[in-house]
Amino acid sequence: MTLYEELTNGLNSAIKAHRSGKKLKATTIRIPELKRYTAKDIKRIRKAAGLTQEMLALFMGVSVKTVEAWERGVNRPTGPACRLFSMLEEETIIIVT
């Protein structure tokens, strides 16, 4: 089935449900604001997770030099890296070494 057909089927189903008076289910997803991390934050989170710089680099998909630069405050993580730091900090994900 093509994307167009899937969208058309979905919209037709929604219209049919609305016309019949059925209550439609809605899902709400809360995406927290992206937190920015300092060099101190990164080192604290890494140590709390029991990771070396090499292990953190492997987990984050970056080079060891990048982790070193983050921890020295030369560079700051952005986007996906900040989201992963949030998950590590909140223990949403736990790395078993």
C-alpha positions as CSV (number, residue, x, y, z in Angstrom):
1,M,0.0,0.0,0.0
2,T,1.4,3.4,-0.9
3,L,1.7,6.3,1.5
4,Y,-1.1,8.1,-0.3
5,E,-3.4,5.1,0.1
6,E,-2.6,4.8,3.8
7,L,-3.3,8.5,4.4
8,T,-6.5,8.3,2.4
9,N,-7.7,5.2,4.3
10,G,-6.9,6.9,7.6
11,L,-8.7,10.1,6.7
12,N,-11.7,8.2,5.4
13,S,-11.8,6.2,8.6
14,A,-11.7,9.3,10.7
15,I,-14.5,11.0,8.7
16,K,-16.6,7.9,9.0
17,A,-16.0,7.7,12.8
18,H,-16.8,11.4,13.2
19,R,-20.1,11.1,11.2
20,S,-21.2,8.1,13.2
21,G,-20.6,10.0,16.5
22,K,-17.8,7.6,17.7
23,K,-15.4,9.0,20.1
24,L,-11.9,9.0,18.6
25,K,-8.8,8.1,20.5
26,A,-6.0,10.7,20.8
27,T,-2.5,10.2,22.0
28,T,-0.6,13.1,23.5
29,I,3.2,12.9,23.8
30,R,5.1,15.4,26.0
31,I,8.5,16.1,24.8
32,P,10.6,17.9,27.4
33,E,12.5,21.0,26.5
34,L,16.1,20.2,25.4
35,K,18.4,20.8,28.3
36,R,21.9,22.3,27.7
37,Y,24.9,20.7,29.5
38,T,28.0,22.3,30.8
39,A,31.4,20.6,31.0
40,K,30.8,19.9,34.7
41,D,27.4,18.4,34.0
42,I,28.8,16.0,31.4
43,K,31.7,14.8,33.6
44,R,29.3,14.3,36.5
45,I,26.8,12.3,34.4
46,R,29.5,10.2,32.8
47,K,31.0,9.3,36.2
48,A,27.6,8.6,37.7
49,A,26.9,6.2,34.9
50,G,30.2,4.5,35.6
51,L,31.6,5.2,32.1
52,T,35.1,6.1,30.9
53,Q,35.4,8.8,28.2
54,E,36.0,6.0,25.7
55,M,32.8,4.2,26.7
56,L,30.8,7.4,26.6
57,A,32.1,8.2,23.2
58,L,31.1,4.7,21.9
59,F,27.7,5.0,23.5
60,M,27.1,8.5,22.0
61,G,28.5,7.6,18.6
62,V,31.2,10.3,18.8
63,S,35.0,10.3,19.0
64,V,36.8,10.4,22.3
65,K,38.2,13.8,21.3
66,T,34.6,15.1,21.2
67,V,33.9,13.8,24.7
68,E,37.2,15.4,25.9
69,A,36.2,18.7,24.3
70,W,32.8,18.6,25.9
71,E,34.4,17.9,29.3
72,R,36.9,20.8,28.9
73,G,34.2,23.2,27.8
74,V,35.7,23.7,24.4
75,N,32.6,22.4,22.7
76,R,29.1,21.8,23.9
77,P,26.8,18.9,22.9
78,T,23.7,19.6,20.9
79,G,20.5,18.0,19.8
80,P,20.6,14.2,20.1
81,A,23.6,14.2,22.3
82,C,21.8,16.5,24.8
83,R,18.7,14.2,24.7
84,L,21.0,11.1,25.5
85,F,22.6,13.0,28.4
86,S,19.1,13.8,29.7
87,M,18.2,10.1,29.5
88,L,21.5,9.1,31.3
89,E,20.9,11.8,33.9
90,E,17.4,10.7,34.6
91,E,18.3,7.0,34.5
92,T,15.8,6.5,31.7
93,I,18.5,4.4,30.1
94,I,21.1,2.4,32.0
95,I,24.3,1.2,30.5
96,V,25.4,-2.2,31.7
97,T,29.2,-2.5,31.4
